[in-house]
């Protein structure tokens, strides 16, 4: 049987971590009993620079349970970087990984189905939500709009899939060859190209703690995904410019016709609206292009994406 690593990025999960640890250890025990994984499989908690007692709890769990590992990053680098750090660390001492958030809103009950698909030859198995009953109307609507927008921009993603997935060791190795600093794993993993499949589940309510992905972070993630994987927004600026020029020509023709027929209005309001509109489009366009230039600026520096402060693993790791 292959060795499984469950990678769990954590940020200020003091309330949730003991619950997550118990549930995930129980899931490992069940999979070992069913001969789905080897006995030396483990859970890897990644502390993303938490400000509470998350790391102290990880250390306590590691000291108490040999199948609980810990990875402490030297600062808060964000969910995508923390998850990447966990995956690349786990890759060195496991055959297959499953990534899941610490809130356990994703269903650990589908681990076995994921592994069955892995043993059937799939290198990547996506955990996909089949319902969004636990979401508010606003979050459900914005999430659906997000996936549709990403698709329209040409970004290859899996609908209703976040970062709950299984990846084989060779899939993670291929992922490690992606060197960019602007990470959007939901768009990067589908580019790996190995055989994939999906399992479907119903997302649960968070039982403790607070969500670490408020609207602000969700919008930032959406912008990150679009600007990291598509240049279509820049093309849309050109289209918008053409539409504005066409509108200006129509307005010019209308002004000439009005002048010759003697139906001339002062036009102050329409003039001011036009100025403000064109000025807004210009600022928006400059800001959008600035997003791409900023990404180039970050990439050419080649700074480390994260620094590992402490790793608590097995005796032979």
N, C-alpha and C positions, 0 to 999 in steps of 0.2 A: 504494500500500500504506500501511496505517496504521502509526503509530509506537507501538511497544510499550515499556512500562517494567516491568521485573521488580523488585518491591519486596521487600527481604529485611531484616527486623528482626534485629538482632544484639545479643547480650549475652554478653560474655566468650567470643568465638568465635575466639580467637587461633589455635588449632590447625586449625579448620575453614575459616576464611575463604579462605586461598589455594586450597584445594580447591574451594570453592563458586564462587569467582570464575572459575577456569579452566573449570569445568563449565558455568556459566551463560553465559560468553562464547562457549563452543563451541556452546551451544544457540542463541544469537542468530545466530551466523554461519550455522548450518544453515538457520535460518528465513529469513534474508536470501537465501541461495542459492536457496531454493525459492519466492522472491517472496511470502512470507507476511507479511513486515513490511518497513518501510523501513530503509535503511541507518543512519539516525540513532537507531535504537532503543538502549536502554541498560539497565544494571542499576543499581539504586539501593540501596546498603547503608545501613541506618539504625542508627547506633550508639546503643544505649539506655543511655548512661552506663556503659560497660564499664570494669572496673578493670584489665584487662590491656592488651595492645598492639593491640587490635582496631582502634581508630581510626587508629593509625600505619600499619597494614597497608592500611586502606581508602585512606588518602592515597597510599601507595605504588602501589596498584593504579590509582588515578585518574591519577596522574602518568605511569604507564606505558601505560595503555589509555584512549583517549578515550571509550569507551562504558561506562566504569565511573564512576558518580557516588557521592557520599557525603553523608550527612546526619548531623550530630552533634547530639544533644540535650544540653541543659545539665545533665542529671542522669538518674538511672534512674527512669523513670516506669512501667515495666511493658510487657509484650508488646503488649497491646491498644492502648495509647496510642502506642507506637513504630510499630506497623503503621499506625495512623490518620495519624500524622505523615507517614509515607512515602507513603501513598495520596494525601493531600491535596496534598503537594508534587509528586508525579509527575503528578497530574491537570492541573497548569498547563502541562506541557510534553510531554504524550503523548496519544494517542487511546484507548489501552486499557492496562490494567495487569493483571499477574499477581502475586499475593502468594504467597510461599513461604518457609518457614523455612530458616535458614542450614545446618541439619544435612543438608539434601537427602535426608531420608528419604522425602519426597514425590517422585514420579516426574517428572523434567523431560521425559521422553519423551512425555508427553501434552500438551505445550505446543501442538504442531501441531493435535491434535484439538480442543483448547480454542479455538484461533483459527478453525478451520473452522466450529465452531458459532457463534462470534462473527460471522463473515462471513455466516452463514446467518440472522442476525437476533437472536441471543441477546445480551442485555446482561450477563448473569451466567452463568458456567459454573462449577459446583462440582466440585472434585476430591474424589472419594469413594473410600474404601478398600473394596476388595471382599474382603479377607482381613485377619486380624490374627495371622498366623503369627509375626511378629517380636516380638509382645508376650508378656510373661509371662502366666501364667494369671490372676494377680491383676489386672494392668492390663487385660487383655482383659475380665474379668468386671466390673470396676468401670466401665470405659468403656461397656459395653453397658447397665449399670444406670443410668449417668448419662443416656444418651439416652432411655431408657424413662421415667425420672423426669421429665426435662424435658417430654416429650410428655404425661405424665399431668398436669403442672402447667399445660398449655395454652400452653407456649412453643413457637413454631414454629421448628424446626431441621431440618437435613438430616442424616439418620442416617449416622454414620461419616464426617462431614465436619468438618474442623477449620478452618484458615484458609488453605487452599490453594485459590485461586479466581481466576477471571478476571472483571474488571469493566470495562465500557465507561466512557468519560469521563462520559457523562451519568448512569450509575449511581453513579459516585463523587461527582458533583456533588449528586445527590439524597441520598446518604449524608452529605455535608457539612452538610446541613440538620438532621441529628440533633445537637442541642446538649448532650445529657446528658453528665455527667462519669462516670457509672457505665457503662462500656463493656463490651458483650458482643457482639462482631461476629457470632458465629454465629447470634444471635437477631435482630440488627438488619438484616443484609443481606437475609434473606427478606422483610422488611417493605417493601423498596423497590418490589417489585411488577412490575418489568419481566419480559420473557420470559426464562426460565431453562432450563438443561439441565445435565446432569452427565456427567463422564467418570470411568471407573473404573480403578483401578490397584492394584498391590500395594505396600504400604509397605516400604521397605528398612531395613536396620540402619544405625545411625550409624557412620560410618567413623573419626571422630576427635572428641575432646572428650567432654563429658558432657552429659546431658540437663539442660535448664534448667527442666523442669517436673516436679519431684518430687511425691509424693503431697500434700504440704501445699498446693502451688500449684494442683494439680488440684481439691482440695476447695474452695479459695477461689474458683476459677473457677466451680465448680458452684453455690455459694451466690450468687455474683454474678449468674449467669445467671437463677437462679430468682427471686431477690428483685428483679431489675431488670425482669422481664417478666411476673410473675404475682403476684396477690394471693391466690391459692388457699390458700397456707399459713395466712393469717390466717383464712380461712373454715374451715380444718381445725381451728383452735383452738376455734372455736365448736362444731363437731361433737364434738370431744373433750370439751369441757365438758359437752355434753348427755349423752354416754355416761357420764361420771363421775357426773353427777347421777342418771341412771337406775340406775347401780350402787349408789349410796348409798341410793336408795329401796328397792332389793331387799335390801340389807344391813339396813335399818331394819325391813322386814317380817320378815326372818329372825330378827332379834333379838327382836321382839315374840312371834313364834310360839314361839321357844325359851324365852322368859320364862314364857309361859302353860303350857307343857308341862313346865316345871321342868328343862329341859336347858340350863343356863346354864354356860358355860365362862368362865374368867377373861378370856380375850380380849386379853391384853396384846400378844401378838405381832401379831395381825391389826390391832390398833389402831395400833401403831407403823408397820407396813407401809403402812397407809392414809395415815397422816400424811406419811410420806416420799414416797409416790407422788404424792399431791396437791401437796405442796410442790415436787417435781421438775417436775411439769406446769406449775405456776405460773411457776417460774423459766424453764423453756424457753419458755413463751408470752411472758413479758416480754422475754426475749432476742431472740426472733424479731420481735416488734413493734419492739424497739429497732433491729434491722437496717434496717427501713423508715424509721424516724425519722432514723437516721443518714444514710441516703441523701438524704432530704429536706434535711438539714442541709448536706450536701456540695453538693447541686445549687443551693441558694439563694445560695451564696457567689459563683457564677459565676467561679471562678478559672480561669486558663488551664490547659488539659489538659496542655500541654507547652511548653517553650521551645526554640527552635532556636538553637544556638550557631554552627554553621558549615554551609554548604551548598557542596559541590563539584559543580558541574554543567558543562554545555557552555558554550562561549564566549558563546553568545547567550541563555542561560537567565537 
